[in-house]
Amino acid sequence: MSTVRDFYDFLDKIAPFAAQESWDNSGFLVGDGSRRVEKVLVALDATEPVLDEACRIGAQLIITHHPVIFGGVKSVTDETVTGRVLLTLAEKGLA
């Protein structure tokens, strides 16, 4: 069975994170790299509906085109969309 880190390493081989622009924030952003992965959800953005779907299907990993953390994050609370998404990822153990 694969781990979160295995998926990261695979993606890095086909689209190296080192080639990203200086302003971008690609890569492994949230979670435990050693966590085993049986189901992956692929999406454009890590929105609340995407998180709901990931939880519904029992995914352990979400791979998105746009990074979940792009600008400066000052807090992780339920008061902003980004905060709610990051809080849910952490609470549910999603990477």
N, C-alpha and C positions, 0 to 999 in steps of 0.2 A: 504494500500500500504506500502511496506517496504522501509526502509531507508538504506543508506550506512552502518550506525552503526549496523543495524539489521543483515546485511550480515556478517560484521566483528564478531559480537557476536556469530552467528551460526558457523562460521568457527573456532572460538576460542574454542567452546565447543567440536567439533569433532577432532580438531588437535590443542591443546593449544599452543599459541605463546610462553608461558613461557618455553616450552620444547625445543625451538630452541637452536642451538649451539651459543656460545658467538660471533662468527664471522658472524653469519647470520643476516639478516635484514628483517625478516618477519613481517607482520602486516599491519596496515592501514598507508600508506605512503604519499598519495596525495589526497587532496580534502576536501569536506565538509561532515562530518559524518551525518548531519541532512538532506542531500539532498534525495529527494524521488527517488526511483529506479523502473522503469518499465521494462528496458531491461538491461541484463548483457551479456558481452562478456567474455568468458573463453579462455585463451591462455597460451602457455608455456612462452613467453616473451612479454613484452610491446614494440614491434618494431613499426617503422613508418607504415608499412602495417597493423598491428593490430589496430593502432590508426585510420587509414583511414577507416577500416572496422567498427570500433565502431561508428565513426561519420556517416558513410553511413547508418547503421541500427538504429541510434538514441539511442545508449546505453548511460546510465549514469554512468555505473560502469564497470571496467575491472578487472577481477580476474586472476592473473597470478601465475604460479608456481615459476618462478624466480622473485626476487624483482626488481622493476624499479630503485631503489636507492640501490646500493650494496656497492660500494667503496665511498670514499670521493668525494662529489660534490662540486666543488669550484665556479661554476657559472651556471646560467640557461640562456643560450643564444642559438642561432641557429647555433653555430659554431661546436658543437659536436653532435653526435647521441643522447647521453643521455640528453644533454641540449635541443635539439629539441623536444624530447619526453616529457620531463617535462614541457617545455614551451607550447606545444600543449595541454597537459592535463589541465594546468591552464587556457589557453585561452578558451578552449571548455567547461570548468566546469566539466571535467570527474574526477571521483575518481578511 
